[in-house]
Amino acid sequence: MEIVGDQNELEKEVGDVFFALTNYARFLGINPENALRRTNEKFIVRFNYIEKKIGESGRTIGESNIEEMDRFWEESKTKL
């Protein structure tokens, strides 16, 4: 996917969104660092599930495709 526009300006805009979300989280009484850490941990657990499921067939992630990985991702949401 090609990003159209000035990369520096886009980074500034994304930074503004992160800043706003951080302040909104604080407004809600949520520690934004804890929220992000928990999301990262959840991602790692789900991705490990994908690797495990693909590995059970004797293949690696590189030998899979996005459709299969997405199927295991959705499956991990219900099993973990």
mmCIF file of the N, C-alpha and C atoms, coordinates in Angstrom:
data_MODEL
# 
_entry.id   MODEL 
# 
loop_
_atom_site.group_PDB 
_atom_site.id 
_atom_site.type_symbol 
_atom_site.label_atom_id 
_atom_site.label_alt_id 
_atom_site.label_comp_id 
_atom_site.label_asym_id 
_atom_site.label_entity_id 
_atom_site.label_seq_id 
_atom_site.pdbx_PDB_ins_code 
_atom_site.Cartn_x 
_atom_site.Cartn_y 
_atom_site.Cartn_z 
_atom_site.occupancy 
_atom_site.B_iso_or_equiv 
_atom_site.pdbx_formal_charge 
_atom_site.auth_seq_id 
_atom_site.auth_comp_id 
_atom_site.auth_asym_id 
_atom_site.auth_atom_id 
_atom_site.pdbx_PDB_model_num 
ATOM 1   N N  . MET A 1 1  ? 0.840   -1.170  0.000  1.00 0.00 ? 1  MET A N  1 
ATOM 2   C CA . MET A 1 1  ? 0.000   0.000   0.000  1.00 0.00 ? 1  MET A CA 1 
ATOM 3   C C  . MET A 1 1  ? 0.887   1.236   0.000  1.00 0.00 ? 1  MET A C  1 
ATOM 4   N N  . GLU A 1 2  ? 0.684   2.092   -0.939 1.00 0.00 ? 2  GLU A N  1 
ATOM 5   C CA . GLU A 1 2  ? 1.467   3.318   -1.030 1.00 0.00 ? 2  GLU A CA 1 
ATOM 6   C C  . GLU A 1 2  ? 0.735   4.440   -0.310 1.00 0.00 ? 2  GLU A C  1 
ATOM 7   N N  . ILE A 1 3  ? 1.493   5.146   0.499  1.00 0.00 ? 3  ILE A N  1 
ATOM 8   C CA . ILE A 1 3  ? 0.922   6.289   1.216  1.00 0.00 ? 3  ILE A CA 1 
ATOM 9   C C  . ILE A 1 3  ? 1.156   7.531   0.381  1.00 0.00 ? 3  ILE A C  1 
ATOM 10  N N  . VAL A 1 4  ? 0.070   8.229   0.091  1.00 0.00 ? 4  VAL A N  1 
ATOM 11  C CA . VAL A 1 4  ? 0.156   9.438   -0.711 1.00 0.00 ? 4  VAL A CA 1 
ATOM 12  C C  . VAL A 1 4  ? 0.283   10.626  0.229  1.00 0.00 ? 4  VAL A C  1 
ATOM 13  N N  . GLY A 1 5  ? 1.185   11.528  -0.078 1.00 0.00 ? 5  GLY A N  1 
ATOM 14  C CA . GLY A 1 5  ? 1.343   12.724  0.741  1.00 0.00 ? 5  GLY A CA 1 
ATOM 15  C C  . GLY A 1 5  ? 2.704   12.758  1.408  1.00 0.00 ? 5  GLY A C  1 
ATOM 16  N N  . ASP A 1 6  ? 2.902   13.800  2.159  1.00 0.00 ? 6  ASP A N  1 
ATOM 17  C CA . ASP A 1 6  ? 4.160   14.024  2.847  1.00 0.00 ? 6  ASP A CA 1 
ATOM 18  C C  . ASP A 1 6  ? 4.226   13.116  4.085  1.00 0.00 ? 6  ASP A C  1 
ATOM 19  N N  . GLN A 1 7  ? 5.178   12.202  4.111  1.00 0.00 ? 7  GLN A N  1 
ATOM 20  C CA . GLN A 1 7  ? 5.324   11.247  5.213  1.00 0.00 ? 7  GLN A CA 1 
ATOM 21  C C  . GLN A 1 7  ? 5.469   11.960  6.552  1.00 0.00 ? 7  GLN A C  1 
ATOM 22  N N  . ASN A 1 8  ? 6.193   13.034  6.575  1.00 0.00 ? 8  ASN A N  1 
ATOM 23  C CA . ASN A 1 8  ? 6.398   13.789  7.806  1.00 0.00 ? 8  ASN A CA 1 
ATOM 24  C C  . ASN A 1 8  ? 5.071   14.350  8.330  1.00 0.00 ? 8  ASN A C  1 
ATOM 25  N N  . GLU A 1 9  ? 4.260   14.873  7.446  1.00 0.00 ? 9  GLU A N  1 
ATOM 26  C CA . GLU A 1 9  ? 2.960   15.419  7.850  1.00 0.00 ? 9  GLU A CA 1 
ATOM 27  C C  . GLU A 1 9  ? 2.018   14.319  8.322  1.00 0.00 ? 9  GLU A C  1 
ATOM 28  N N  . LEU A 1 10 ? 2.056   13.174  7.634  1.00 0.00 ? 10 LEU A N  1 
ATOM 29  C CA . LEU A 1 10 ? 1.226   12.041  8.050  1.00 0.00 ? 10 LEU A CA 1 
ATOM 30  C C  . LEU A 1 10 ? 1.626   11.553  9.440  1.00 0.00 ? 10 LEU A C  1 
ATOM 31  N N  . GLU A 1 11 ? 2.925   11.508  9.711  1.00 0.00 ? 11 GLU A N  1 
ATOM 32  C CA . GLU A 1 11 ? 3.384   11.099  11.039 1.00 0.00 ? 11 GLU A CA 1 
ATOM 33  C C  . GLU A 1 11 ? 2.893   12.072  12.104 1.00 0.00 ? 11 GLU A C  1 
ATOM 34  N N  . LYS A 1 12 ? 2.904   13.339  11.801 1.00 0.00 ? 12 LYS A N  1 
ATOM 35  C CA . LYS A 1 12 ? 2.394   14.336  12.747 1.00 0.00 ? 12 LYS A CA 1 
ATOM 36  C C  . LYS A 1 12 ? 0.914   14.110  13.037 1.00 0.00 ? 12 LYS A C  1 
ATOM 37  N N  . GLU A 1 13 ? 0.152   13.824  11.998 1.00 0.00 ? 13 GLU A N  1 
ATOM 38  C CA . GLU A 1 13 ? -1.289  13.599  12.172 1.00 0.00 ? 13 GLU A CA 1 
ATOM 39  C C  . GLU A 1 13 ? -1.556  12.346  13.001 1.00 0.00 ? 13 GLU A C  1 
ATOM 40  N N  . VAL A 1 14 ? -0.824  11.271  12.709 1.00 0.00 ? 14 VAL A N  1 
ATOM 41  C CA . VAL A 1 14 ? -0.993  10.045  13.483 1.00 0.00 ? 14 VAL A CA 1 
ATOM 42  C C  . VAL A 1 14 ? -0.584  10.290  14.939 1.00 0.00 ? 14 VAL A C  1 
ATOM 43  N N  . GLY A 1 15 ? 0.477   11.039  15.138 1.00 0.00 ? 15 GLY A N  1 
ATOM 44  C CA . GLY A 1 15 ? 0.896   11.412  16.496 1.00 0.00 ? 15 GLY A CA 1 
ATOM 45  C C  . GLY A 1 15 ? -0.198  12.169  17.225 1.00 0.00 ? 15 GLY A C  1 
ATOM 46  N N  . ASP A 1 16 ? -0.881  13.067  16.525 1.00 0.00 ? 16 ASP A N  1 
ATOM 47  C CA . ASP A 1 16 ? -1.997  13.809  17.129 1.00 0.00 ? 16 ASP A CA 1 
ATOM 48  C C  . ASP A 1 16 ? -3.120  12.867  17.554 1.00 0.00 ? 16 ASP A C  1 
ATOM 49  N N  . VAL A 1 17 ? -3.391  11.858  16.720 1.00 0.00 ? 17 VAL A N  1 
ATOM 50  C CA . VAL A 1 17 ? -4.432  10.888  17.059 1.00 0.00 ? 17 VAL A CA 1 
ATOM 51  C C  . VAL A 1 17 ? -4.027  10.104  18.307 1.00 0.00 ? 17 VAL A C  1 
ATOM 52  N N  . PHE A 1 18 ? -2.778  9.645   18.373 1.00 0.00 ? 18 PHE A N  1 
ATOM 53  C CA . PHE A 1 18 ? -2.297  8.929   19.564 1.00 0.00 ? 18 PHE A CA 1 
ATOM 54  C C  . PHE A 1 18 ? -2.410  9.803   20.807 1.00 0.00 ? 18 PHE A C  1 
ATOM 55  N N  . PHE A 1 19 ? -2.024  11.050  20.670 1.00 0.00 ? 19 PHE A N  1 
ATOM 56  C CA . PHE A 1 19 ? -2.081  11.987  21.794 1.00 0.00 ? 19 PHE A CA 1 
ATOM 57  C C  . PHE A 1 19 ? -3.519  12.162  22.269 1.00 0.00 ? 19 PHE A C  1 
ATOM 58  N N  . ALA A 1 20 ? -4.434  12.334  21.333 1.00 0.00 ? 20 ALA A N  1 
ATOM 59  C CA . ALA A 1 20 ? -5.845  12.513  21.685 1.00 0.00 ? 20 ALA A CA 1 
ATOM 60  C C  . ALA A 1 20 ? -6.404  11.261  22.358 1.00 0.00 ? 20 ALA A C  1 
ATOM 61  N N  . LEU A 1 21 ? -6.067  10.087  21.832 1.00 0.00 ? 21 LEU A N  1 
ATOM 62  C CA . LEU A 1 21 ? -6.544  8.840   22.434 1.00 0.00 ? 21 LEU A CA 1 
ATOM 63  C C  . LEU A 1 21 ? -5.983  8.649   23.842 1.00 0.00 ? 21 LEU A C  1 
ATOM 64  N N  . THR A 1 22 ? -4.727  9.016   24.028 1.00 0.00 ? 22 THR A N  1 
ATOM 65  C CA . THR A 1 22 ? -4.115  8.922   25.348 1.00 0.00 ? 22 THR A CA 1 
ATOM 66  C C  . THR A 1 22 ? -4.853  9.812   26.338 1.00 0.00 ? 22 THR A C  1 
ATOM 67  N N  . ASN A 1 23 ? -5.135  11.026  25.934 1.00 0.00 ? 23 ASN A N  1 
ATOM 68  C CA . ASN A 1 23 ? -5.866  11.937  26.822 1.00 0.00 ? 23 ASN A CA 1 
ATOM 69  C C  . ASN A 1 23 ? -7.289  11.457  27.077 1.00 0.00 ? 23 ASN A C  1 
ATOM 70  N N  . TYR A 1 24 ? -7.925  10.888  26.076 1.00 0.00 ? 24 TYR A N  1 
ATOM 71  C CA . TYR A 1 24 ? -9.282  10.365  26.248 1.00 0.00 ? 24 TYR A CA 1 
ATOM 72  C C  . TYR A 1 24 ? -9.278  9.191   27.228 1.00 0.00 ? 24 TYR A C  1 
ATOM 73  N N  . ALA A 1 25 ? -8.283  8.320   27.102 1.00 0.00 ? 25 ALA A N  1 
ATOM 74  C CA . ALA A 1 25 ? -8.159  7.192   28.031 1.00 0.00 ? 25 ALA A CA 1 
ATOM 75  C C  . ALA A 1 25 ? -8.019  7.708   29.458 1.00 0.00 ? 25 ALA A C  1 
ATOM 76  N N  . ARG A 1 26 ? -7.184  8.698   29.645 1.00 0.00 ? 26 ARG A N  1 
ATOM 77  C CA . ARG A 1 26 ? -7.004  9.274   30.989 1.00 0.00 ? 26 ARG A CA 1 
ATOM 78  C C  . ARG A 1 26 ? -8.307  9.876   31.494 1.00 0.00 ? 26 ARG A C  1 
ATOM 79  N N  . PHE A 1 27 ? -9.040  10.534  30.622 1.00 0.00 ? 27 PHE A N  1 
ATOM 80  C CA . PHE A 1 27 ? -10.339 11.109  30.984 1.00 0.00 ? 27 PHE A CA 1 
ATOM 81  C C  . PHE A 1 27 ? -11.288 10.016  31.491 1.00 0.00 ? 27 PHE A C  1 
ATOM 82  N N  . LEU A 1 28 ? -11.203 8.834   30.875 1.00 0.00 ? 28 LEU A N  1 
ATOM 83  C CA . LEU A 1 28 ? -12.042 7.703   31.265 1.00 0.00 ? 28 LEU A CA 1 
ATOM 84  C C  . LEU A 1 28 ? -11.510 6.963   32.493 1.00 0.00 ? 28 LEU A C  1 
ATOM 85  N N  . GLY A 1 29 ? -10.358 7.390   32.989 1.00 0.00 ? 29 GLY A N  1 
ATOM 86  C CA . GLY A 1 29 ? -9.762  6.735   34.148 1.00 0.00 ? 29 GLY A CA 1 
ATOM 87  C C  . GLY A 1 29 ? -8.984  5.478   33.796 1.00 0.00 ? 29 GLY A C  1 
ATOM 88  N N  . ILE A 1 30 ? -8.570  5.374   32.541 1.00 0.00 ? 30 ILE A N  1 
ATOM 89  C CA . ILE A 1 30 ? -7.816  4.219   32.058 1.00 0.00 ? 30 ILE A CA 1 
ATOM 90  C C  . ILE A 1 30 ? -6.360  4.623   31.880 1.00 0.00 ? 30 ILE A C  1 
ATOM 91  N N  . ASN A 1 31 ? -5.471  3.783   32.378 1.00 0.00 ? 31 ASN A N  1 
ATOM 92  C CA . ASN A 1 31 ? -4.052  4.021   32.167 1.00 0.00 ? 31 ASN A CA 1 
ATOM 93  C C  . ASN A 1 31 ? -3.723  3.585   30.740 1.00 0.00 ? 31 ASN A C  1 
ATOM 94  N N  . PRO A 1 32 ? -3.377  4.521   29.859 1.00 0.00 ? 32 PRO A N  1 
ATOM 95  C CA . PRO A 1 32 ? -3.157  4.165   28.452 1.00 0.00 ? 32 PRO A CA 1 
ATOM 96  C C  . PRO A 1 32 ? -1.999  3.190   28.250 1.00 0.00 ? 32 PRO A C  1 
ATOM 97  N N  . GLU A 1 33 ? -0.966  3.270   29.067 1.00 0.00 ? 33 GLU A N  1 
ATOM 98  C CA . GLU A 1 33 ? 0.154   2.327   28.929 1.00 0.00 ? 33 GLU A CA 1 
ATOM 99  C C  . GLU A 1 33 ? -0.293  0.910   29.270 1.00 0.00 ? 33 GLU A C  1 
ATOM 100 N N  . ASN A 1 34 ? -1.092  0.773   30.329 1.00 0.00 ? 34 ASN A N  1 
ATOM 101 C CA . ASN A 1 34 ? -1.600  -0.555  30.687 1.00 0.00 ? 34 ASN A CA 1 
ATOM 102 C C  . ASN A 1 34 ? -2.510  -1.099  29.592 1.00 0.00 ? 34 ASN A C  1 
ATOM 103 N N  . ALA A 1 35 ? -3.345  -0.252  29.037 1.00 0.00 ? 35 ALA A N  1 
ATOM 104 C CA . ALA A 1 35 ? -4.261  -0.679  27.978 1.00 0.00 ? 35 ALA A CA 1 
ATOM 105 C C  . ALA A 1 35 ? -3.473  -1.175  26.770 1.00 0.00 ? 35 ALA A C  1 
ATOM 106 N N  . LEU A 1 36 ? -2.452  -0.447  26.377 1.00 0.00 ? 36 LEU A N  1 
ATOM 107 C CA . LEU A 1 36 ? -1.637  -0.852  25.230 1.00 0.00 ? 36 LEU A CA 1 
ATOM 108 C C  . LEU A 1 36 ? -0.860  -2.126  25.531 1.00 0.00 ? 36 LEU A C  1 
ATOM 109 N N  . ARG A 1 37 ? -0.323  -2.236  26.734 1.00 0.00 ? 37 ARG A N  1 
ATOM 110 C CA . ARG A 1 37 ? 0.416   -3.437  27.129 1.00 0.00 ? 37 ARG A CA 1 
ATOM 111 C C  . ARG A 1 37 ? -0.492  -4.662  27.067 1.00 0.00 ? 37 ARG A C  1 
ATOM 112 N N  . ARG A 1 38 ? -1.706  -4.540  27.571 1.00 0.00 ? 38 ARG A N  1 
ATOM 113 C CA . ARG A 1 38 ? -2.635  -5.665  27.549 1.00 0.00 ? 38 ARG A CA 1 
ATOM 114 C C  . ARG A 1 38 ? -2.992  -6.059  26.112 1.00 0.00 ? 38 ARG A C  1 
ATOM 115 N N  . THR A 1 39 ? -3.155  -5.077  25.258 1.00 0.00 ? 39 THR A N  1 
ATOM 116 C CA . THR A 1 39 ? -3.449  -5.371  23.852 1.00 0.00 ? 39 THR A CA 1 
ATOM 117 C C  . THR A 1 39 ? -2.276  -6.071  23.184 1.00 0.00 ? 39 THR A C  1 
ATOM 118 N N  . ASN A 1 40 ? -1.071  -5.619  23.469 1.00 0.00 ? 40 ASN A N  1 
ATOM 119 C CA . ASN A 1 40 ? 0.115   -6.272  22.904 1.00 0.00 ? 40 ASN A CA 1 
ATOM 120 C C  . ASN A 1 40 ? 0.219   -7.718  23.377 1.00 0.00 ? 40 ASN A C  1 
ATOM 121 N N  . GLU A 1 41 ? -0.054  -7.956  24.664 1.00 0.00 ? 41 GLU A N  1 
ATOM 122 C CA . GLU A 1 41 ? -0.013  -9.316  25.193 1.00 0.00 ? 41 GLU A CA 1 
ATOM 123 C C  . GLU A 1 41 ? -1.064  -10.193 24.523 1.00 0.00 ? 41 GLU A C  1 
ATOM 124 N N  . LYS A 1 42 ? -2.255  -9.650  24.317 1.00 0.00 ? 42 LYS A N  1 
ATOM 125 C CA . LYS A 1 42 ? -3.324  -10.391 23.656 1.00 0.00 ? 42 LYS A CA 1 
ATOM 126 C C  . LYS A 1 42 ? -2.917  -10.738 22.221 1.00 0.00 ? 42 LYS A C  1 
ATOM 127 N N  . PHE A 1 43 ? -2.303  -9.774  21.529 1.00 0.00 ? 43 PHE A N  1 
ATOM 128 C CA . PHE A 1 43 ? -1.837  -10.008 20.167 1.00 0.00 ? 43 PHE A CA 1 
ATOM 129 C C  . PHE A 1 43 ? -0.817  -11.151 20.133 1.00 0.00 ? 43 PHE A C  1 
ATOM 130 N N  . ILE A 1 44 ? 0.133   -11.125 21.055 1.00 0.00 ? 44 ILE A N  1 
ATOM 131 C CA . ILE A 1 44 ? 1.184   -12.150 21.086 1.00 0.00 ? 44 ILE A CA 1 
ATOM 132 C C  . ILE A 1 44 ? 0.581   -13.524 21.309 1.00 0.00 ? 44 ILE A C  1 
ATOM 133 N N  . VAL A 1 45 ? -0.361  -13.635 22.239 1.00 0.00 ? 45 VAL A N  1 
ATOM 134 C CA . VAL A 1 45 ? -1.008  -14.923 22.509 1.00 0.00 ? 45 VAL A CA 1 
ATOM 135 C C  . VAL A 1 45 ? -1.729  -15.416 21.261 1.00 0.00 ? 45 VAL A C  1 
ATOM 136 N N  . ARG A 1 46 ? -2.453  -14.542 20.601 1.00 0.00 ? 46 ARG A N  1 
ATOM 137 C CA . ARG A 1 46 ? -3.194  -14.951 19.397 1.00 0.00 ? 46 ARG A CA 1 
ATOM 138 C C  . ARG A 1 46 ? -2.255  -15.320 18.255 1.00 0.00 ? 46 ARG A C  1 
ATOM 139 N N  . PHE A 1 47 ? -1.182  -14.558 18.088 1.00 0.00 ? 47 PHE A N  1 
ATOM 140 C CA . PHE A 1 47 ? -0.246  -14.867 17.008 1.00 0.00 ? 47 PHE A CA 1 
ATOM 141 C C  . PHE A 1 47 ? 0.467   -16.184 17.283 1.00 0.00 ? 47 PHE A C  1 
ATOM 142 N N  . ASN A 1 48 ? 0.801   -16.435 18.549 1.00 0.00 ? 48 ASN A N  1 
ATOM 143 C CA . ASN A 1 48 ? 1.398   -17.728 18.905 1.00 0.00 ? 48 ASN A CA 1 
ATOM 144 C C  . ASN A 1 48 ? 0.449   -18.873 18.579 1.00 0.00 ? 48 ASN A C  1 
ATOM 145 N N  . TYR A 1 49 ? -0.836  -18.655 18.766 1.00 0.00 ? 49 TYR A N  1 
ATOM 146 C CA . TYR A 1 49 ? -1.836  -19.665 18.430 1.00 0.00 ? 49 TYR A CA 1 
ATOM 147 C C  . TYR A 1 49 ? -1.799  -19.957 16.926 1.00 0.00 ? 49 TYR A C  1 
ATOM 148 N N  . ILE A 1 50 ? -1.722  -18.902 16.131 1.00 0.00 ? 50 ILE A N  1 
ATOM 149 C CA . ILE A 1 50 ? -1.639  -19.069 14.676 1.00 0.00 ? 50 ILE A CA 1 
ATOM 150 C C  . ILE A 1 50 ? -0.404  -19.892 14.314 1.00 0.00 ? 50 ILE A C  1 
ATOM 151 N N  . GLU A 1 51 ? 0.746   -19.535 14.880 1.00 0.00 ? 51 GLU A N  1 
ATOM 152 C CA . GLU A 1 51 ? 1.981   -20.266 14.589 1.00 0.00 ? 51 GLU A CA 1 
ATOM 153 C C  . GLU A 1 51 ? 1.861   -21.735 14.990 1.00 0.00 ? 51 GLU A C  1 
ATOM 154 N N  . LYS A 1 52 ? 1.243   -21.986 16.140 1.00 0.00 ? 52 LYS A N  1 
ATOM 155 C CA . LYS A 1 52 ? 1.061   -23.357 16.616 1.00 0.00 ? 52 LYS A CA 1 
ATOM 156 C C  . LYS A 1 52 ? 0.177   -24.154 15.664 1.00 0.00 ? 52 LYS A C  1 
ATOM 157 N N  . LYS A 1 53 ? -0.945  -23.578 15.266 1.00 0.00 ? 53 LYS A N  1 
ATOM 158 C CA . LYS A 1 53 ? -1.879  -24.280 14.389 1.00 0.00 ? 53 LYS A CA 1 
ATOM 159 C C  . LYS A 1 53 ? -1.244  -24.578 13.027 1.00 0.00 ? 53 LYS A C  1 
ATOM 160 N N  . ILE A 1 54 ? -0.527  -23.625 12.484 1.00 0.00 ? 54 ILE A N  1 
ATOM 161 C CA . ILE A 1 54 ? 0.134   -23.846 11.195 1.00 0.00 ? 54 ILE A CA 1 
ATOM 162 C C  . ILE A 1 54 ? 1.257   -24.872 11.358 1.00 0.00 ? 54 ILE A C  1 
ATOM 163 N N  . GLY A 1 55 ? 1.972   -24.774 12.472 1.00 0.00 ? 55 GLY A N  1 
ATOM 164 C CA . GLY A 1 55 ? 3.052   -25.722 12.747 1.00 0.00 ? 55 GLY A CA 1 
ATOM 165 C C  . GLY A 1 55 ? 2.570   -27.158 12.878 1.00 0.00 ? 55 GLY A C  1 
ATOM 166 N N  . GLU A 1 56 ? 1.335   -27.328 13.351 1.00 0.00 ? 56 GLU A N  1 
ATOM 167 C CA . GLU A 1 56 ? 0.775   -28.678 13.486 1.00 0.00 ? 56 GLU A CA 1 
ATOM 168 C C  . GLU A 1 56 ? 0.655   -29.383 12.138 1.00 0.00 ? 56 GLU A C  1 
ATOM 169 N N  . SER A 1 57 ? 0.631   -28.611 11.071 1.00 0.00 ? 57 SER A N  1 
ATOM 170 C CA . SER A 1 57 ? 0.564   -29.206 9.732  1.00 0.00 ? 57 SER A CA 1 
ATOM 171 C C  . SER A 1 57 ? 1.961   -29.354 9.117  1.00 0.00 ? 57 SER A C  1 
ATOM 172 N N  . GLY A 1 58 ? 2.989   -29.069 9.929  1.00 0.00 ? 58 GLY A N  1 
ATOM 173 C CA . GLY A 1 58 ? 4.360   -29.219 9.450  1.00 0.00 ? 58 GLY A CA 1 
ATOM 174 C C  . GLY A 1 58 ? 4.845   -28.066 8.594  1.00 0.00 ? 58 GLY A C  1 
ATOM 175 N N  . ARG A 1 59 ? 4.125   -26.942 8.654  1.00 0.00 ? 59 ARG A N  1 
ATOM 176 C CA . ARG A 1 59 ? 4.511   -25.779 7.849  1.00 0.00 ? 59 ARG A CA 1 
ATOM 177 C C  . ARG A 1 59 ? 4.904   -24.619 8.743  1.00 0.00 ? 59 ARG A C  1 
ATOM 178 N N  . THR A 1 60 ? 5.448   -23.593 8.118  1.00 0.00 ? 60 THR A N  1 
ATOM 179 C CA . THR A 1 60 ? 5.811   -22.365 8.830  1.00 0.00 ? 60 THR A CA 1 
ATOM 180 C C  . THR A 1 60 ? 4.836   -21.251 8.429  1.00 0.00 ? 60 THR A C  1 
ATOM 181 N N  . ILE A 1 61 ? 4.904   -20.168 9.150  1.00 0.00 ? 61 ILE A N  1 
ATOM 182 C CA . ILE A 1 61 ? 4.077   -18.994 8.838  1.00 0.00 ? 61 ILE A CA 1 
ATOM 183 C C  . ILE A 1 61 ? 4.296   -18.562 7.395  1.00 0.00 ? 61 ILE A C  1 
ATOM 184 N N  . GLY A 1 62 ? 5.534   -18.597 6.951  1.00 0.00 ? 62 GLY A N  1 
ATOM 185 C CA . GLY A 1 62 ? 5.857   -18.185 5.594  1.00 0.00 ? 62 GLY A CA 1 
ATOM 186 C C  . GLY A 1 62 ? 5.230   -19.063 4.522  1.00 0.00 ? 62 GLY A C  1 
ATOM 187 N N  . GLU A 1 63 ? 4.840   -20.268 4.907  1.00 0.00 ? 63 GLU A N  1 
ATOM 188 C CA . GLU A 1 63 ? 4.220   -21.191 3.957  1.00 0.00 ? 63 GLU A CA 1 
ATOM 189 C C  . GLU A 1 63 ? 2.694   -21.132 4.020  1.00 0.00 ? 63 GLU A C  1 
ATOM 190 N N  . SER A 1 64 ? 2.178   -20.249 4.842  1.00 0.00 ? 64 SER A N  1 
ATOM 191 C CA . SER A 1 64 ? 0.741   -20.076 4.984  1.00 0.00 ? 64 SER A CA 1 
ATOM 192 C C  . SER A 1 64 ? 0.275   -18.931 4.093  1.00 0.00 ? 64 SER A C  1 
ATOM 193 N N  . ASN A 1 65 ? -0.994  -18.585 4.209  1.00 0.00 ? 65 ASN A N  1 
ATOM 194 C CA . ASN A 1 65 ? -1.522  -17.429 3.480  1.00 0.00 ? 65 ASN A CA 1 
ATOM 195 C C  . ASN A 1 65 ? -2.421  -16.631 4.416  1.00 0.00 ? 65 ASN A C  1 
ATOM 196 N N  . ILE A 1 66 ? -2.785  -15.460 3.989  1.00 0.00 ? 66 ILE A N  1 
ATOM 197 C CA . ILE A 1 66 ? -3.539  -14.550 4.849  1.00 0.00 ? 66 ILE A CA 1 
ATOM 198 C C  . ILE A 1 66 ? -4.907  -15.115 5.222  1.00 0.00 ? 66 ILE A C  1 
ATOM 199 N N  . GLU A 1 67 ? -5.524  -15.849 4.324  1.00 0.00 ? 67 GLU A N  1 
ATOM 200 C CA . GLU A 1 67 ? -6.837  -16.426 4.612  1.00 0.00 ? 67 GLU A CA 1 
ATOM 201 C C  . GLU A 1 67 ? -6.760  -17.445 5.749  1.00 0.00 ? 67 GLU A C  1 
ATOM 202 N N  . GLU A 1 68 ? -5.742  -18.303 5.694  1.00 0.00 ? 68 GLU A N  1 
ATOM 203 C CA . GLU A 1 68 ? -5.576  -19.304 6.743  1.00 0.00 ? 68 GLU A CA 1 
ATOM 204 C C  . GLU A 1 68 ? -5.237  -18.635 8.071  1.00 0.00 ? 68 GLU A C  1 
ATOM 205 N N  . MET A 1 69 ? -4.323  -17.670 8.029  1.00 0.00 ? 69 MET A N  1 
ATOM 206 C CA . MET A 1 69 ? -3.949  -16.981 9.261  1.00 0.00 ? 69 MET A CA 1 
ATOM 207 C C  . MET A 1 69 ? -5.140  -16.243 9.859  1.00 0.00 ? 69 MET A C  1 
ATOM 208 N N  . ASP A 1 70 ? -5.951  -15.640 9.014  1.00 0.00 ? 70 ASP A N  1 
ATOM 209 C CA . ASP A 1 70 ? -7.137  -14.935 9.500  1.00 0.00 ? 70 ASP A CA 1 
ATOM 210 C C  . ASP A 1 70 ? -8.127  -15.914 10.137 1.00 0.00 ? 70 ASP A C  1 
ATOM 211 N N  . ARG A 1 71 ? -8.274  -17.074 9.548  1.00 0.00 ? 71 ARG A N  1 
ATOM 212 C CA . ARG A 1 71 ? -9.173  -18.090 10.104 1.00 0.00 ? 71 ARG A CA 1 
ATOM 213 C C  . ARG A 1 71 ? -8.703  -18.509 11.495 1.00 0.00 ? 71 ARG A C  1 
ATOM 214 N N  . PHE A 1 72 ? -7.400  -18.754 11.650 1.00 0.00 ? 72 PHE A N  1 
ATOM 215 C CA . PHE A 1 72 ? -6.859  -19.129 12.960 1.00 0.00 ? 72 PHE A CA 1 
ATOM 216 C C  . PHE A 1 72 ? -6.932  -17.953 13.944 1.00 0.00 ? 72 PHE A C  1 
ATOM 217 N N  . TRP A 1 73 ? -6.763  -16.731 13.450 1.00 0.00 ? 73 TRP A N  1 
ATOM 218 C CA . TRP A 1 73 ? -6.884  -15.542 14.305 1.00 0.00 ? 73 TRP A CA 1 
ATOM 219 C C  . TRP A 1 73 ? -8.281  -15.477 14.914 1.00 0.00 ? 73 TRP A C  1 
ATOM 220 N N  . GLU A 1 74 ? -9.283  -15.649 14.069 1.00 0.00 ? 74 GLU A N  1 
ATOM 221 C CA . GLU A 1 74 ? -10.668 -15.617 14.552 1.00 0.00 ? 74 GLU A CA 1 
ATOM 222 C C  . GLU A 1 74 ? -10.935 -16.774 15.508 1.00 0.00 ? 74 GLU A C  1 
ATOM 223 N N  . GLU A 1 75 ? -10.368 -17.935 15.190 1.00 0.00 ? 75 GLU A N  1 
ATOM 224 C CA . GLU A 1 75 ? -10.522 -19.103 16.061 1.00 0.00 ? 75 GLU A CA 1 
ATOM 225 C C  . GLU A 1 75 ? -9.892  -18.837 17.428 1.00 0.00 ? 75 GLU A C  1 
ATOM 226 N N  . SER A 1 76 ? -8.755  -18.187 17.433 1.00 0.00 ? 76 SER A N  1 
ATOM 227 C CA . SER A 1 76 ? -8.063  -17.909 18.702 1.00 0.00 ? 76 SER A CA 1 
ATOM 228 C C  . SER A 1 76 ? -8.912  -17.022 19.612 1.00 0.00 ? 76 SER A C  1 
ATOM 229 N N  . LYS A 1 77 ? -9.722  -16.160 19.033 1.00 0.00 ? 77 LYS A N  1 
ATOM 230 C CA . LYS A 1 77 ? -10.572 -15.274 19.820 1.00 0.00 ? 77 LYS A CA 1 
ATOM 231 C C  . LYS A 1 77 ? -11.605 -16.058 20.634 1.00 0.00 ? 77 LYS A C  1 
ATOM 232 N N  . THR A 1 78 ? -12.026 -17.193 20.120 1.00 0.00 ? 78 THR A N  1 
ATOM 233 C CA . THR A 1 78 ? -13.050 -17.979 20.812 1.00 0.00 ? 78 THR A CA 1 
ATOM 234 C C  . THR A 1 78 ? -12.438 -19.035 21.733 1.00 0.00 ? 78 THR A C  1 
ATOM 235 N N  . LYS A 1 79 ? -11.172 -19.401 21.500 1.00 0.00 ? 79 LYS A N  1 
ATOM 236 C CA . LYS A 1 79 ? -10.551 -20.489 22.266 1.00 0.00 ? 79 LYS A CA 1 
ATOM 237 C C  . LYS A 1 79 ? -9.635  -19.995 23.375 1.00 0.00 ? 79 LYS A C  1 
ATOM 238 N N  . LEU A 1 80 ? -9.187  -18.757 23.295 1.00 0.00 ? 80 LEU A N  1 
ATOM 239 C CA . LEU A 1 80 ? -8.222  -18.266 24.292 1.00 0.00 ? 80 LEU A CA 1 
ATOM 240 C C  . LEU A 1 80 ? -8.840  -17.222 25.195 1.00 0.00 ? 80 LEU A C  1 
# 
